[in-house]
Amino acid sequence: MGWRVGVDSGGTFTDVCLFEEDTGRIAVWKVSSTPDDPSRGIAGGVAEGMAEIGQAPADIAYFGHGTTVATNALIQHRGVRTGLVTTDGFRDLLEIGRQKRPDLYDLQVDKPPVLVARELRLQVPERIRHDGSVETALDEQAVRDAARALKAAGVQAIAICFLYSFVHPAHEATAKRIIAEEIPGIFLTTSHEIAPEFREFERLSTAVVNSYLGPVMRGYIKRLAERLAELGVTATPHLTQSNGGVIGFEAAAEMPVRMVLSGPSTGVVGAQAIGRLSGFPDLITFDMGGTSTDVALLQGGAARMTGEAIVHGYPIKAPMLDIHTVGAGGGSIAFVDSGGLLKVGPRSCGADPGPVCYDRGNPEAAVTDANVVLGTLHPTHLLGGRMPIRRDLSLAAVERLAAQLGMGVMETAQGILSVVTANMAKAIRVISVQRGHDPRDYTLMAFGGAGPLHASRLAKELDIRRVLVPRNPGILCAMGLLLTDLRADFSATRLTALDEDAVAPMEAAFATLTATAERWFEQEHIAADKRMIRRSVDMRYAGQNYELPVALPDGPFTAATLAHLAEGFAAAHRQMYGFIAEGEAVQLVTFRLEATGVVRKAELRPRPLQGPDPQAALEATREIWLPEAQGIVVVPVYARDRLAPGDRIAGPAIVEQMDATTVILPGQDARVDEYENLILEAAA
Amino acid sequence: MSNMRPDPITVEVIGSALSSIVEEMGEALVRASYSTNIKERRDCSTALFDIAGNTLCQAEHIPIHLGSFIGIIAHILKRHPMAKMQPGDVFVGNDAYEGGGTHLPDIVLAEPIFVDGRIVSWAVNLAHHSDFADRGHAHIFQEGLRIPPIRLYRAGELQNDVQELILLNCQVPRERLSDLRAQMAANRLGVSRMQALCAKYGTETVLAAGEALQDYAERKMRAGIAAIPDGTWTFADVHDSPEIDGELPLTLTLTIAGDTMSLDFDGPDQVRAGINMTFTALLATVYYAVKTVVDPTLLPNAGLARPLRVTAREGSVLNCVLPAAVNARLSTCQRVVDLIHGALAQAVPGRVTAAHNGACFVASFVGRQPITGEPWVYLETIGGGFGARATKDGLDGVHVHTTNTSNLPVEALEIEYPLTLMRYELVEGSGGAGRQRGGMGLRRVYRAEAECRLRMDGSRFASAPWGLQGGQPGGRGRFVYGPGIAPFVLGNGLLQAGDWVEIITPGGGGYGPPGERDRAALQRDLAEGSITPEAAQTIYGAD
């Protein structure tokens, strides 16, 4: 037995979460990130963290890591010089995309830069038809010539994408072999391997992003593995993917496109584990930071997945948790526009210069300033005393807005929160009501630096009755790394009518997928009894073009399987759209297989309930302005560290901890559960 | 309507909720629909209206669709007294003269939203039904079924007689039925979400906020116009189409006076071709074009129209009357945007782009599936070059101005229809030369796998999209026919299996003198093949 270590490496801080398997003891270590080479900060943080608790790196039994390396390289366009080999006549598809302009009315907006320059997009004669037949055979010499030209142009990675490769991959496979012969060791992605699904532009984009990021990720993983080995870490390191599962370093280096949402996905996994433990499997996660906020929906303890999303402007087909991001957070700036309405964001003051109260030269009130004015944040310092602030500056900034609006200063400060809350509510409606879920049936789990501060107002806006603030809202992502399994997803598109003839093609497709999954299990050294497979089918009415996933039961394929799929599809369609089209033909489109390697996870231990008197945690009282009272109210302030399981707090009240402040509103009761979560509910 | 003045924060919060509702309606419509035109190309729009027929909020889909929206409620109320409406009534309409529409394939469904027994608002959506294909366009009676606003549902009960009449007049009734269902689902959502919003904030507050949001859009529009120098500017351009001989001269006189703008258009008498515009189509085009220059962040509601005065001679191409045909009005709309931008470029040159491709190229196929004999209709529109901007090149190969539909993936197109796409690429050299280069047009080459009829439409075949401030025009549009194809008449023709045709769309105009183009940018153009070495030397003056 030893220590399980989760490392979440962000832009500012690297969080290290240490968990002792035998005792359930948790320790947390936070160091500054080293953005030029994040592996340095990570190795340093792990070494320091282990030293702090008197352990050696060799005692690490499991190492899980969430990284923003792939995401940042994509945002900052710091991938490698990449080439593309594609079907003759279609090299500009990467640039044309879906031919829509990026903004309907603003003529100054640009499309995201194309990741492969036009002269590095080479086309070769070949054409496959939609039924998989070959109209024009692959011109192998043209592929060889293209490889040589790209080599001469100095590309470091190449993507290969031909039309209908998801039906007939032979041309891509041949091209891959030829290019590898010509440029040994170059990073290669074929579209049928990375995303064997239909719709060529999205598949092409996925293959290109993967190649563009490939060498960056390969280099990073190599450096990190070396540093960990130097430290004496012997455990196999793992990386989280956008699907919330982890994967071994080697596999990760081949599929960086599957890591682009690695960061936010671990927060969702952490929330999922805590929700399950605490008896709240139906969750909406609310991860609000300084500049952006991520929200996701979990039903029955499972996060919704999506097979495709546009990430930083680039369509990506990969299994991802369905996380919706809005560009608003604690640092979002409030202003009055030319029509006289109060707007918040999307501009943000960032960590530097930060909100007005930091006194570093930003004159425009941010959401944080509104909280300082209202008293919901501490009037003299933030971050557990580490950051002194000036409330008078916040007040003056909000007063300027109030004068423009002709409103009182406190009403204006509260108004800033109302506007930002409305933006958040909109984001949550996208992942709930737009997908057929009523948010009132869910618990809002708030984390991130600013989540607990705004959660109760947001819950009220959405008529959500319960808010859960985990014990460590600031490091939920690092925790999540210790709570996840190994996971890989495989898929194949085979348009098949749902009728009695569907059994054979379905059987064949899943046989192939299962064989691929078995190989993956072997690669990851997962013991036979730790292997889990879940199957699903994306279905639609013949003629529709968006599919709905329907879970497939285990066991052999029979007529009963088909009946099950038909029923499952009807139910899903009714939930999503409110109707079913009786008598219309149904199609099976994409077969999916989710392979899980169950690992030993950190087990959070309950503590006995005491309380209910929170007096021992009472730290001070504070004046806050509440719209419910239309005035100043004196409320108790509790220290989160000293609250014990079983304690109960009647709102209004404030709970402070180093990296988060929780607001309990009038009419809300809060209790501390046995896992030290703070649970806020409307008073009975 | 109400004496309550909600505070600016409540207005902003309710504004957010309204835009959530129309977006959700739009998503529901796209996802549940069957036809490629909606499900992949997203040729549809959703909106909420107040009871006076003013737009409360429109989802960001297709600007020209606003033209159908602003007409429909008034036409419904003309025929149907509000007092006789019941919850669950749904009106269907498409007519350009009696239904407020801009062309017949755009079918609108409108449902009154009842709260506490009275109508407080309308949920409205429009879907471009890819039907009424292979029709004549001498007058509107040839163009398809004209539907005045009538009840498709009465108190929640489907009026099957009406539906059967509509479907019998359609070439692909199965798709029509499914798309109508998706449209129903979208409005249902709009109704229930709006009712929930009224329950939460109080109907009076929501309605007052709706009015305040229109006032707000008006204030922003006025503030934006006031920032433009006063004066009168005129601009003239020409419009062409495969449906007519020669070119139509069109003019605009645009006057800025303080915080108001008037736009007086003139053009020839309406023509026996589908390129005429109804007045609502003209208004929607004006709102779009003015918004792009004055303030792109303006809320899409009726308030923005108040500081604008628009005139065009009745019976002219730009303000047609019965029985003018209107099917291909979109290319004309694009030329109207060129007129407005051309006039405003004289007032605020830095904010206006050079002419975009100035057309909406259409390929519309009708045939029978080789094996089943089922009829099929497939319509798509093709983007082109985006005009160069004062400090940036134009975008290559995008939809511009009054439309913004997606293309259909090749792998979806060929699975559904007996067509093969042979090439889809940028047209080298088509971007207008300039200090900032215009965007490149598109080339799309189709091969028929079975006999079918094809109609092709577009504009800027004779004239070219103009440049600004010394920038040169973009490339022209062109159709190229493979061997053995009989000549097309007014854009219509027949393809046999194996025949191919090619559509080339225009590029965008350039901005600023080409000689001033940054040399590094010129090198990139050359490396990428967007311009030829000869052009680099003769036009850009490269060494």
Chai-1 contact restraints between the chains, C-beta under 6 A:
chainA,res_idxA,chainB,res_idxB,connection_type,confidence,min_distance_angstrom,max_distance_angstrom,comment,restraint_id
A,G89,B,M422,contact,1.0,0.0,6.0,A-B,restraint_1
A,G89,B,R423,contact,1.0,0.0,6.0,A-B,restraint_2
A,F90,B,Y424,contact,1.0,0.0,6.0,A-B,restraint_3
A,D92,B,E425,contact,1.0,0.0,6.0,A-B,restraint_4
A,D92,B,L426,contact,1.0,0.0,6.0,A-B,restraint_5
A,I96,B,G397,contact,1.0,0.0,6.0,A-B,restraint_6
A,R98,B,S406,contact,1.0,0.0,6.0,A-B,restraint_7
A,R98,B,N407,contact,1.0,0.0,6.0,A-B,restraint_8
A,Q99,B,G383,contact,1.0,0.0,6.0,A-B,restraint_9
A,Q99,B,V398,contact,1.0,0.0,6.0,A-B,restraint_10
A,Q99,B,H399,contact,1.0,0.0,6.0,A-B,restraint_11
A,Q99,B,N407,contact,1.0,0.0,6.0,A-B,restraint_12
A,K100,B,H399,contact,1.0,0.0,6.0,A-B,restraint_13
A,K100,B,N404,contact,1.0,0.0,6.0,A-B,restraint_14
A,K100,B,S406,contact,1.0,0.0,6.0,A-B,restraint_15
A,R101,B,V398,contact,1.0,0.0,6.0,A-B,restraint_16
A,L104,B,E60,contact,1.0,0.0,6.0,A-B,restraint_17
A,L104,B,N404,contact,1.0,0.0,6.0,A-B,restraint_18
A,Y105,B,K291,contact,1.0,0.0,6.0,A-B,restraint_19
A,Y105,B,T292,contact,1.0,0.0,6.0,A-B,restraint_20
A,Y105,B,P296,contact,1.0,0.0,6.0,A-B,restraint_21
A,D106,B,P296,contact,1.0,0.0,6.0,A-B,restraint_22
A,L107,B,T292,contact,1.0,0.0,6.0,A-B,restraint_23
A,L107,B,T353,contact,1.0,0.0,6.0,A-B,restraint_24
A,R118,B,E528,contact,1.0,0.0,6.0,A-B,restraint_25
A,E119,B,A527,contact,1.0,0.0,6.0,A-B,restraint_26
A,E119,B,E528,contact,1.0,0.0,6.0,A-B,restraint_27
A,H130,B,E414,contact,1.0,0.0,6.0,A-B,restraint_28
A,H130,B,I415,contact,1.0,0.0,6.0,A-B,restraint_29
A,F198,B,E411,contact,1.0,0.0,6.0,A-B,restraint_30
A,R199,B,P409,contact,1.0,0.0,6.0,A-B,restraint_31
A,E200,B,P409,contact,1.0,0.0,6.0,A-B,restraint_32
A,E200,B,V410,contact,1.0,0.0,6.0,A-B,restraint_33
A,E200,B,E411,contact,1.0,0.0,6.0,A-B,restraint_34
A,S338,B,K220,contact,1.0,0.0,6.0,A-B,restraint_35
A,S338,B,A223,contact,1.0,0.0,6.0,A-B,restraint_36
A,G339,B,Y216,contact,1.0,0.0,6.0,A-B,restraint_37
A,G339,B,R219,contact,1.0,0.0,6.0,A-B,restraint_38
A,G339,B,K220,contact,1.0,0.0,6.0,A-B,restraint_39
A,L341,B,P8,contact,1.0,0.0,6.0,A-B,restraint_40
A,L341,B,E12,contact,1.0,0.0,6.0,A-B,restraint_41
A,L341,B,Y216,contact,1.0,0.0,6.0,A-B,restraint_42
A,L342,B,P8,contact,1.0,0.0,6.0,A-B,restraint_43
A,L342,B,I9,contact,1.0,0.0,6.0,A-B,restraint_44
A,L342,B,E12,contact,1.0,0.0,6.0,A-B,restraint_45
A,L405,B,P8,contact,1.0,0.0,6.0,A-B,restraint_46
A,G415,B,I9,contact,1.0,0.0,6.0,A-B,restraint_47
A,S418,B,I9,contact,1.0,0.0,6.0,A-B,restraint_48
A,S418,B,V13,contact,1.0,0.0,6.0,A-B,restraint_49
A,V419,B,E12,contact,1.0,0.0,6.0,A-B,restraint_50
A,A422,B,V13,contact,1.0,0.0,6.0,A-B,restraint_51
A,A422,B,S16,contact,1.0,0.0,6.0,A-B,restraint_52
A,K426,B,S16,contact,1.0,0.0,6.0,A-B,restraint_53
A,K426,B,S20,contact,1.0,0.0,6.0,A-B,restraint_54
A,R429,B,S20,contact,1.0,0.0,6.0,A-B,restraint_55
A,Q434,B,E24,contact,1.0,0.0,6.0,A-B,restraint_56
A,Q434,B,E27,contact,1.0,0.0,6.0,A-B,restraint_57
A,G543,B,Y34,contact,1.0,0.0,6.0,A-B,restraint_58
A,Q544,B,Y34,contact,1.0,0.0,6.0,A-B,restraint_59
A,N545,B,K39,contact,1.0,0.0,6.0,A-B,restraint_60
A,N545,B,E40,contact,1.0,0.0,6.0,A-B,restraint_61
A,Y546,B,R31,contact,1.0,0.0,6.0,A-B,restraint_62
A,Y577,B,A32,contact,1.0,0.0,6.0,A-B,restraint_63
A,Y577,B,A185,contact,1.0,0.0,6.0,A-B,restraint_64
A,G578,B,A185,contact,1.0,0.0,6.0,A-B,restraint_65
A,F579,B,A185,contact,1.0,0.0,6.0,A-B,restraint_66
